[in-house]
Amino acid sequence: MLNPEILRQEKIQKRRQLLLARREIPSEIRRKAAEQMHRFFQATMTYQNAGQILFYAEKNDEIPVTPLFAKAHAEGKICLFPRCISSVEMKFYLVSSLDQLREGTFHIREPEPFFPEYCAYYNDICIVPALAFDRTGHRIGYGKGYYDRFLSGFHGVTVGFCYADFVENHLPVNQYDVAVDILITERGLFRLRG
């Protein structure tokens, strides 16, 4: 096991590299890759059987998942988005329209806290944001730990979207990092566990 400080520094360096590399991807390539990922995701039984989907509201050049919202909502799936409620915790809230999201913590669109709060239901899916994933489903996120803390108590299926060129053999991880169950790239879908 790596020294925690060395691991932290490795993650910081890797995060910088990934942010720069992602910014270099031409917008048309990003758009086409995201559309292909969405098709793979919507074709899964996991998606088709889902009762609730926990989305994230992308910003800047993150892989977009909000385009999936309209179809999921029209199909009667409960759709939720996260809100940071403290410096260490986020909760998910039900929304019926993307217009209900407002810029909040870290300039990310969030639901207001008066919307109904997430309650575990059946066949829940959480789409997890990341800069990159490795072949075991571990990820490099943005370094705040919100998702790892939330996912430690989440019992549904976790899904990560990632550009194929950003899937690595191994990423620096610690005992608190939670891997996703399904990894989707523009080249295919990989069920890693479950």
LUMTILUM-829408 format. One record per residue: x, y, z of N, C-alpha, C in turn; residue number from 1. Coordinates in steps of 0.001 Angstrom, whole numbers, plus 500000, padded with zeros to 6 digits. Layout:
BEGIN
{site {X, Y, Z}, {X, Y, Z}, {X, Y, Z}, NUM} ...
# end
This chain:
BEGIN
{site {500854, 498804, 500000}, {500000, 500000, 500000}, {500884, 501237, 500000}, 1} {site {500600, 502156, 499084}, {501383, 503376, 498991}, {501163, 504272, 500202}, 2} {site {502187, 505025, 500542}, {502074, 506058, 501560}, {500926, 506994, 501151}, 3} {site {500019, 507356, 502082}, {498850, 508187, 501722}, {499226, 509511, 501060}, 4} {site {500315, 510133, 501493}, {500716, 511408, 500899}, {501227, 511223, 499471}, 5} {site {501969, 510146, 499239}, {502447, 509849, 497886}, {501258, 509570, 496972}, 6} {site {500296, 508803, 497483}, {499091, 508495, 496707}, {498321, 509775, 496376}, 7} {site {498195, 510662, 497357}, {497479, 511917, 497144}, {498161, 512738, 496047}, 8} {site {499477, 512805, 496092}, {500230, 513558, 495091}, {500092, 512922, 493697}, 9} {site {500102, 511582, 493659}, {499904, 510880, 492379}, {498556, 511235, 491776}, 10} {site {497525, 511262, 492628}, {496175, 511581, 492144}, {496098, 513016, 491637}, 11} {site {496719, 513942, 492360}, {496709, 515342, 491947}, {497370, 515491, 490577}, 12} {site {498520, 514855, 490410}, {499235, 514933, 489138}, {498430, 514297, 488006}, 13} {site {497844, 513132, 488287}, {497044, 512439, 487274}, {495827, 513273, 486887}, 14} {site {495201, 513885, 487872}, {494016, 514718, 487621}, {494364, 515875, 486687}, 15} {site {495482, 516521, 486924}, {495917, 517629, 486060}, {496125, 517151, 484629}, 16} {site {496809, 516022, 484483}, {497068, 515479, 483144}, {495761, 515184, 482411}, 17} {site {494826, 514575, 483127}, {493564, 514183, 482512}, {492712, 515394, 482124}, 18} {site {492682, 516403, 482974}, {491918, 517610, 482652}, {492449, 518262, 481381}, 19} {site {493768, 518347, 481279}, {494373, 518930, 480081}, {494085, 518090, 478850}, 20} {site {494226, 516774, 478978}, {493993, 515881, 477833}, {492540, 515942, 477377}, 21} {site {491606, 516010, 478317}, {490188, 516035, 477950}, {489827, 517318, 477217}, 22} {site {490443, 518425, 477633}, {490170, 519699, 476955}, {490608, 519683, 475498}, 23} {site {491563, 518818, 475188}, {492106, 518749, 473820}, {491215, 517962, 472856}, 24} {site {490229, 517233, 473374}, {489366, 516437, 472494}, {488441, 517378, 471723}, 25} {site {488438, 517315, 470399}, {487554, 518190, 469613}, {486082, 517974, 469981}, 26} {site {485310, 519043, 469972}, {483912, 518984, 470426}, {483077, 517996, 469619}, 27} {site {483323, 517877, 468330}, {482539, 516952, 467505}, {482830, 515499, 467882}, 28} {site {484068, 515202, 468192}, {484429, 513840, 468635}, {483790, 513557, 469986}, 29} {site {483808, 514549, 470879}, {483161, 514378, 472187}, {481668, 514106, 472020}, 30} {site {481025, 514891, 471125}, {479579, 514740, 470925}, {479229, 513352, 470404}, 31} {site {479948, 512899, 469378}, {479662, 511587, 468796}, {479939, 510457, 469790}, 32} {site {481012, 510592, 470556}, {481339, 509567, 471552}, {480234, 509484, 472609}, 33} {site {479763, 510631, 473084}, {478707, 510649, 474099}, {477424, 510024, 473566}, 34} {site {477064, 510336, 472339}, {475850, 509754, 471749}, {475957, 508236, 471674}, 35} {site {477124, 507721, 471325}, {477306, 506273, 471263}, {477207, 505654, 472654}, 36} {site {477802, 506300, 473642}, {477700, 505809, 475027}, {476244, 505769, 475476}, 37} {site {475497, 506813, 475137}, {474075, 506857, 475513}, {473324, 505682, 474883}, 38} {site {473627, 505375, 473611}, {472949, 504247, 472958}, {473274, 502926, 473662}, 39} {site {474531, 502718, 473975}, {474918, 501489, 474688}, {474177, 501387, 476024}, 40} {site {474140, 502498, 476752}, {473504, 502514, 478073}, {472015, 502201, 477968}, 41} {site {471319, 502872, 477050}, {469870, 502699, 476943}, {469480, 501318, 476419}, 42} {site {470421, 500609, 475811}, {470138, 499261, 475313}, {470279, 498196, 476396}, 43} {site {470808, 498554, 477551}, {471025, 497553, 478612}, {469722, 497239, 479348}, 44} {site {469633, 496029, 479841}, {468501, 495662, 480704}, {468571, 496452, 482010}, 45} {site {469780, 496791, 482429}, {469943, 497591, 483650}, {469182, 498904, 483515}, 46} {site {469359, 499577, 482380}, {468638, 500827, 482151}, {467141, 500569, 481994}, 47} {site {466793, 499595, 481175}, {465380, 499355, 480873}, {464575, 498980, 482112}, 48} {site {465216, 498297, 483057}, {464517, 497877, 484280}, {464640, 498879, 485417}, 49} {site {465368, 499952, 485205}, {465627, 500898, 486293}, {464360, 501607, 486732}, 50} {site {464205, 501745, 488033}, {463114, 502538, 488591}, {463548, 503965, 488830}, 51} {site {464815, 504136, 489235}, {465358, 505463, 489521}, {466746, 505580, 488907}, 52} {site {467044, 506766, 488383}, {468386, 507034, 487865}, {468924, 508282, 488545}, 53} {site {470092, 508154, 489131}, {470771, 509270, 489767}, {471785, 509822, 488763}, 54} {site {471484, 510989, 488233}, {472318, 511636, 487221}, {473347, 512553, 487884}, 55} {site {474203, 513134, 487066}, {474987, 514290, 487489}, {474761, 515378, 486444}, 56} {site {474936, 516620, 486835}, {474798, 517740, 485899}, {476196, 518106, 485435}, 57} {site {476499, 517765, 484186}, {477848, 517986, 483674}, {478155, 519477, 483561}, 58} {site {479440, 519768, 483610}, {479889, 521142, 483357}, {481117, 521090, 482471}, 59} {site {481325, 522178, 481758}, {482473, 522315, 480856}, {482546, 521145, 479889}, 60} {site {483645, 520407, 479901}, {483835, 519346, 478913}, {483618, 517943, 479482}, 61} {site {482841, 517854, 480564}, {482491, 516520, 481086}, {481610, 515784, 480087}, 62} {site {481656, 514471, 480138}, {480765, 513674, 479284}, {479322, 513985, 479692}, 63} {site {478503, 514433, 478745}, {477139, 514818, 479102}, {476245, 513610, 479377}, 64} {site {475466, 513714, 480452}, {474457, 512682, 480731}, {473060, 513281, 480799}, 65} {site {472967, 514613, 480902}, {471632, 515219, 480947}, {470809, 514964, 479687}, 66} {site {471430, 514744, 478494}, {470581, 514394, 477336}, {469785, 513102, 477539}, 67} {site {470189, 512274, 478487}, {469456, 511036, 478782}, {468203, 511299, 479619}, 68} {site {468143, 512478, 480226}, {467076, 512776, 481178}, {465680, 512719, 480554}, 69} {site {465493, 513395, 479413}, {464152, 513519, 478832}, {463530, 512160, 478542}, 70} {site {464309, 511257, 477942}, {463771, 509933, 477614}, {463465, 509138, 478884}, 71} {site {464393, 509188, 479840}, {464179, 508452, 481095}, {462941, 508967, 481817}, 72} {site {462797, 510281, 481860}, {461637, 510872, 482532}, {460346, 510507, 481803}, 73} {site {460369, 510554, 480461}, {459188, 510207, 479665}, {458799, 508747, 479851}, 74} {site {459767, 507890, 480138}, {459499, 506473, 480369}, {459036, 506183, 481790}, 75} {site {458892, 507217, 482596}, {458377, 507045, 483945}, {459431, 506738, 484990}, 76} {site {460696, 506867, 484627}, {461748, 506637, 485607}, {461884, 507864, 486510}, 77} {site {462151, 507618, 487770}, {462394, 508711, 488704}, {463819, 509199, 488461}, 78} {site {463972, 510503, 488244}, {465272, 511083, 487903}, {465714, 512036, 489010}, 79} {site {466943, 511857, 489443}, {467452, 512649, 490555}, {468814, 513241, 490204}, 80} {site {469119, 514372, 490856}, {470402, 515038, 490685}, {470975, 515368, 492057}, 81} {site {472311, 515456, 492152}, {472932, 515699, 493450}, {472997, 517176, 493827}, 82} {site {473032, 517394, 495129}, {473247, 518719, 495701}, {474223, 518573, 496858}, 83} {site {475263, 519392, 496875}, {476199, 519391, 498005}, {475506, 520084, 499176}, 84} {site {475398, 519379, 500286}, {474718, 519979, 501439}, {475707, 520376, 502538}, 85} {site {476957, 519985, 502374}, {478032, 520416, 503276}, {479345, 520229, 502533}, 86} {site {480442, 520466, 503207}, {481747, 520306, 502552}, {482138, 518847, 502380}, 87} {site {481337, 517931, 502937}, {481677, 516507, 502828}, {480517, 515625, 502364}, 88} {site {479326, 516198, 502206}, {478165, 515356, 501907}, {477311, 515934, 500789}, 89} {site {476804, 515038, 499959}, {475818, 515420, 498962}, {474613, 514496, 499102}, 90} {site {473465, 515005, 498675}, {472247, 514209, 498627}, {471635, 514391, 497250}, 91} {site {470827, 513414, 496852}, {470149, 513486, 495559}, {468693, 513864, 495775}, 92} {site {468177, 514685, 494825}, {466801, 515152, 494895}, {466105, 514921, 493561}, 93} {site {464833, 514573, 493655}, {464019, 514276, 492479}, {463716, 515562, 491721}, 94} {site {463885, 515508, 490406}, {463487, 516643, 489570}, {462654, 516135, 488401}, 95} {site {461750, 516976, 487932}, {460915, 516605, 486789}, {461261, 517417, 485550}, 96} {site {462196, 518364, 485706}, {462629, 519189, 484578}, {464045, 519686, 484851}, 97} {site {464842, 519762, 483793}, {466193, 520300, 483951}, {466160, 521779, 484323}, 98} {site {465022, 522437, 484089}, {464871, 523841, 484477}, {464868, 524009, 485995}, 99} {site {464714, 522906, 486715}, {464709, 522967, 488175}, {466120, 522940, 488767}, 100} {site {467128, 522883, 487917}, {468512, 522903, 488386}, {469029, 524339, 488356}, 101} {site {469721, 524732, 489422}, {470292, 526070, 489543}, {471781, 525955, 489842}, 102} {site {472557, 526908, 489378}, {473990, 526875, 489667}, {474224, 526930, 491167}, 103} {site {475058, 526003, 491644}, {475315, 525912, 493077}, {476789, 525704, 493359}, 104} {site {477066, 524795, 494270}, {478430, 524513, 494700}, {479315, 524151, 493514}, 105} {site {480518, 524694, 493485}, {481493, 524447, 492409}, {480933, 524837, 491031}, 106} {site {479942, 525737, 491007}, {479316, 526199, 489756}, {478645, 525056, 488995}, 107} {site {478192, 524045, 489725}, {477488, 522905, 489134}, {475992, 523106, 489360}, 108} {site {475203, 522799, 488344}, {473754, 522919, 488492}, {473240, 521882, 489489}, 109} {site {472419, 522345, 490419}, {471889, 521485, 491484}, {470395, 521728, 491664}, 110} {site {469682, 520714, 492184}, {468277, 520938, 492543}, {468180, 521696, 493862}, 111} {site {467051, 522325, 494065}, {466811, 522991, 495345}, {466564, 521922, 496417}, 112} {site {466864, 522220, 497677}, {466722, 521203, 498728}, {465288, 520910, 499140}, 113} {site {464308, 521658, 498591}, {462914, 521380, 498959}, {462274, 520324, 498060}, 114} {site {463006, 519834, 497034}, {462486, 518741, 496219}, {462574, 517432, 497015}, 115} {site {461783, 516426, 496633}, {461842, 515153, 497363}, {463251, 514555, 497318}, 116} {site {463683, 514059, 498466}, {465030, 513501, 498599}, {465059, 512034, 498167}, 117} {site {466210, 511607, 497667}, {466403, 510215, 497238}, {466097, 509249, 498371}, 118} {site {465348, 508222, 498023}, {465084, 507102, 498918}, {465263, 505845, 498085}, 119} {site {466060, 504907, 498566}, {466333, 503690, 497796}, {465025, 503031, 497397}, 120} {site {464945, 502590, 496132}, {463712, 502040, 495588}, {464049, 500666, 495012}, 121} {site {463892, 500472, 493742}, {464262, 499194, 493146}, {465039, 499465, 491864}, 122} {site {466003, 498634, 491590}, {466804, 498751, 490366}, {467329, 500169, 490146}, 123} {site {467863, 500762, 491202}, {468412, 502111, 491105}, {469749, 502090, 490363}, 124} {site {469993, 503146, 489600}, {471268, 503338, 488898}, {471844, 504673, 489324}, 125} {site {473141, 504695, 489601}, {473838, 505952, 489829}, {474907, 506102, 488747}, 126} {site {474802, 507169, 487964}, {475812, 507476, 486947}, {476878, 508332, 487628}, 127} {site {478108, 507833, 487608}, {479188, 508418, 488400}, {480140, 509213, 487498}, 128} {site {480351, 510491, 487780}, {481270, 511273, 486953}, {482728, 510940, 487267}, 129} {site {483587, 511124, 486279}, {485019, 510868, 486476}, {485812, 511488, 485342}, 130} {site {487081, 511658, 485583}, {488006, 512061, 484527}, {488490, 510844, 483760}, 131} {site {488663, 509733, 484467}, {489119, 508489, 483838}, {488736, 507330, 484735}, 132} {site {488709, 506129, 484133}, {488482, 504893, 484877}, {489607, 503926, 484538}, 133} {site {489773, 502935, 485414}, {490681, 501851, 485027}, {489856, 500601, 484758}, 134} {site {490532, 499527, 484408}, {489839, 498318, 483967}, {489136, 497568, 485098}, 135} {site {489318, 498017, 486329}, {488583, 497430, 487449}, {487389, 498293, 487848}, 136} {site {487215, 499436, 487157}, {486092, 500318, 487472}, {486429, 501423, 488447}, 137} {site {487675, 501479, 488940}, {488066, 502585, 489809}, {488250, 503835, 488959}, 138} {site {488159, 504982, 489591}, {488146, 506219, 488831}, {489025, 507279, 489469}, 139} {site {489326, 508260, 488650}, {489896, 509515, 489154}, {488780, 510535, 489007}, 140} {site {488329, 511033, 490147}, {487297, 512053, 490132}, {487926, 513423, 490276}, 141} {site {487220, 514295, 490975}, {487689, 515677, 491094}, {488328, 515972, 492442}, 142} {site {488453, 514951, 493276}, {489258, 515076, 494480}, {488553, 515499, 495746}, 143} {site {487244, 515647, 495702}, {486525, 516086, 496906}, {485942, 514917, 497706}, 144} {site {485778, 513758, 497070}, {485307, 512574, 497793}, {483801, 512456, 497963}, 145} {site {483029, 513365, 497369}, {481571, 513324, 497556}, {480984, 511992, 497081}, 146} {site {481365, 511563, 495887}, {480772, 510346, 495339}, {481218, 509104, 496101}, 147} {site {482479, 509028, 496492}, {482920, 507844, 497235}, {482175, 507723, 498560}, 148} {site {481954, 508855, 499222}, {481191, 508803, 500480}, {479751, 508386, 500221}, 149} {site {479128, 508959, 499185}, {477742, 508586, 498881}, {477644, 507115, 498477}, 150} {site {478532, 506664, 497602}, {478450, 505300, 497075}, {478748, 504242, 498117}, 151} {site {479422, 504611, 499190}, {479702, 503623, 500240}, {478413, 503092, 500863}, 152} {site {477308, 503843, 500735}, {476023, 503387, 501263}, {474974, 503145, 500189}, 153} {site {475381, 503200, 498925}, {474442, 503020, 497810}, {474402, 501550, 497416}, 154} {site {473191, 500999, 497214}, {473067, 499566, 496945}, {472550, 499244, 495545}, 155} {site {472485, 500241, 494686}, {472068, 499999, 493317}, {473261, 499700, 492421}, 156} {site {473058, 499896, 491123}, {474103, 499655, 490128}, {474787, 500982, 489808}, 157} {site {476111, 500967, 489792}, {476864, 502174, 489453}, {477400, 502056, 488034}, 158} {site {477304, 503172, 487303}, {477694, 503202, 485891}, {478640, 504372, 485671}, 159} {site {479716, 504108, 484929}, {480633, 505172, 484556}, {480696, 505311, 483053}, 160} {site {480679, 506554, 482572}, {480897, 506848, 481150}, {482321, 507375, 481000}, 161} {site {483032, 506882, 479996}, {484432, 507273, 479843}, {484851, 507160, 478381}, 162} {site {485617, 508139, 477897}, {486197, 508000, 476570}, {487135, 506806, 476580}, 163} {site {487094, 506011, 475527}, {487891, 504778, 475479}, {489372, 505045, 475715}, 164} {site {489877, 506153, 475207}, {491292, 506471, 475372}, {491642, 506897, 476801}, 165} {site {490624, 507056, 477645}, {490856, 507449, 479030}, {490656, 506271, 479997}, 166} {site {490504, 505076, 479458}, {490455, 503873, 480301}, {491887, 503373, 480447}, 167} {site {492341, 503304, 481671}, {493723, 502934, 481941}, {493785, 501546, 482572}, 168} {site {494945, 500945, 482513}, {495122, 499627, 483143}, {495003, 499729, 484650}, 169} {site {495564, 500782, 485214}, {495556, 500935, 486669}, {495621, 502406, 487028}, 170} {site {494808, 502814, 487990}, {494843, 504173, 488515}, {495209, 504123, 489998}, 171} {site {495798, 505185, 490532}, {496083, 505207, 491968}, {494778, 505257, 492766}, 172} {site {494582, 504295, 493645}, {493353, 504235, 494454}, {493714, 503958, 495908}, 173} {site {492769, 504296, 496788}, {492923, 503944, 498203}, {491703, 503159, 498657}, 174} {site {491659, 502833, 499938}, {490597, 501958, 500443}, {489222, 502605, 500431}, 175} {site {489154, 503933, 500239}, {487867, 504624, 500228}, {487286, 504757, 498818}, 176} {site {488079, 504460, 497808}, {487621, 504615, 496431}, {486676, 503481, 496054}, 177} {site {485508, 503842, 495540}, {484479, 502872, 495191}, {484455, 502701, 493664}, 178} {site {484578, 501456, 493207}, {484583, 501160, 491771}, {483150, 501083, 491241}, 179} {site {482988, 501367, 489939}, {481673, 501229, 489315}, {481445, 499783, 488866}, 180} {site {480177, 499445, 488685}, {479791, 498092, 488257}, {479847, 497941, 486740}, 181} {site {479509, 499012, 486028}, {479464, 498984, 484566}, {480242, 500181, 484039}, 182} {site {481094, 499928, 483082}, {481867, 500987, 482438}, {481472, 501035, 480966}, 183} {site {481127, 502225, 480487}, {480677, 502391, 479111}, {481587, 503389, 478401}, 184} {site {482112, 502969, 477256}, {482874, 503867, 476397}, {482187, 503910, 475039}, 185} {site {482693, 504740, 474140}, {482126, 504797, 472801}, {482407, 503526, 472006}, 186} {site {483277, 502656, 472528}, {483607, 501412, 471833}, {482911, 500183, 472422}, 187} {site {482215, 500344, 473535}, {481525, 499200, 474090}, {481209, 499351, 475569}, 188} {site {480582, 498315, 476085}, {480133, 498287, 477478}, {480818, 497130, 478189}, 189} {site {481258, 497366, 479408}, {481963, 496350, 480183}, {481287, 496204, 481540}, 190} {site {480725, 495018, 481781}, {480140, 494753, 483100}, {481251, 494203, 483976}, 191} {site {481601, 494950, 485005}, {482763, 494621, 485818}, {482405, 493804, 487054}, 192} {site {481188, 493959, 487508}, {480733, 493184, 488674}, {479215, 493215, 488687}, 193} {site {478633, 492328, 489454}, {477175, 492293, 489602}, {476478, 491507, 488515}, 194} 
# end
